[in-house]
Amino acid sequence: MAGEIQVFRYTTRPSWYFRSWSKDKRRYVVRSLRTDDRDTAINRAIEQWKVLVPLIQAGVPTDVPSITGLVHQYLQDEQARVDAGEVMAGMLRDKRTQLKTFLIYCKIQGLKRLSDIHVQSLDGFVEWRRDKSQMITNGRNERLKRGSLNKSIREVRAFWKYLRKKRLVDFDINLMEVSTRHEEERTRNVAYTQDDWAAIEGELLRLSKETHGIRGLLQPGQRYWRTLFKTLLQTLVHSGLRPNEATRLLQWKDIKYLDEGKTKEERTYSSECTLNVRNPRGKGSRVVACDAGLFLKLWMVYVSEWRRENGHAPLQRSDQVFGNPGTGNEYPYSQFGNYFRKVLSDLGLAGMGYTIRSSRAFYVTRLLAAGHSPYLISKNCGHDLRVMRANYEQLSAEDLINEFLRTDT
């Protein structure tokens, strides 16, 4: 866009407009001046032109795009980040889901173009998303849980930050996350109780040792999978790793055994170790100190023998600790979840809110109850202290009674 501007009026419309030729688009760019008074229109045209000149010189688009188009462009840019390996695909799925609901809200409010949104335009979004959106999205007349609501708020704020970075808007929206204190009863990723974890671990051990299944003898691959899952869950409970860190990132070379003890036998059965979490995207990279070493030692012996007996290549330091020996890749996470849900159902623990990620909450809760420093626990987990307390601190009344009211005899 360059050269002179022209103020004009259509014969069928009372309002005045101005236009200027865009060299890049090879067409006129037209803007409404929203007045039928000629002198006012000229003054507004001059003021708008002053605003547009620095944007044009900076190469910023000066047309007023639709909100739907901007969301589409934002998701395309995020897809490019996924393709480049900067972020995980699951993040993009979350963004797409939450922004689809955001577009529904904009449609209800009559917000079609970016110019329709003002400082107060989204003030009602949080209440609508919490109280009414689920009837539209899934037909359920219920309130959105606090964690899901905050996820929706974060995604809309991230989209708005993208618009500000592109210099398409020059003001902030007033969307604040709601408190994550546990006034609501937690229904997912609930930390195991000590008794329930003992039952889960015992069942996983039984399944890994079982010689006859419903359909006869277990195949080598079945035995391997069951032993793998048992070791995986034991490692998660004793290290606090995120499940995807263990299943996708952890390699044998990342394990360093400390082997403390006075005798050779004590050192052999020592459980102290460190796990080097090397996230290629940078987030969460850290060294984790834990007592999962004995489980991993036994697992390494089992894997080495299993590979030799079943004709697979010898174990390499670069192999994934919990990878598929047949393909050399990770197992689908859904396979872990499906197997664990079956175990919980057989134990009568379905509906308790337990998931694989409950292992992380169980780890944090146990260490807090034992009196370890919250700051050091959060560092070991790769979490901000505030986030850890909000998502994983699940001390029960029994924990508090044991800590403050009961004494050892």
Summary of the structure (lengths in Angstrom):
residues: 409
radius of gyration: 29.0
end to end distance: 84.7
largest distance: 98.5
contacts: 1082
relative contact order: 0.07
helix: 52%
strand: 10%
